[in-house]
Amino acid sequence: MQTEEIQIKIGKKLKELRTVNQWTQEQIAGQLHLTRNAYSDIELGKTDICISRLAQLANFFSVDISYFVNDNEKVVIYLAGTQNIQFAKSQKIKDCHIYPAEEKLQHELDKQQLIIELKDKELTMKDRENENLKEIIALLKKG
């Protein structure tokens, strides 16, 4: 794939992310300390974007940097409010999965619950280990 094609692919994905989040080029440019024209050139694929800028954009949009160049990479966007979700779905962005923000919270809650369960199991195993060590110490003291 040629550099120009990559620049255009990155630009399209940036525009999709910006559009689905209902941000203007001015808003994003301001957050990244760029002029609107400089950001527009990135979206249009006119600018050969450096890795550090791409990483900054990935961080800004909360996506993995590989999303911009990988054809199989999908982005998950969690939006609050049915109006925002309807707008995002109306954009027909192929590389996005759009969910209500509540689902993100539920996912995080489920993830944290699994972490707690694993930690509880670890603690139980450590308690057993301690008991076994106490028994070994007691046997060593007798012997």
Sequence and secondary structure as in RCSB ss.txt:
>XXXX:A:sequence
MQTEEIQIKIGKKLKELRTVNQWTQEQIAGQLHLTRNAYSDIELGKTDICISRLAQLANFFSVDISYFVNDNEKV
VIYLAGTQNIQFAKSQKIKDCHIYPAEEKLQHELDKQQLIIELKDKELTMKDRENENLKEIIALLKKG
>XXXX:A:secstr
  HHHHHHHHHHHHHHHHHHTT  HHHHHHHTT  HHHHHHHHTT S   HHHHHHHHHHHT  GGGGT TT  E
EEEESSHHHHHHHHHTT TTEEEEEHHHHHHHHHHHHHHHHHHHHHHHHHHHHHHHHHHHHHHHHHH 
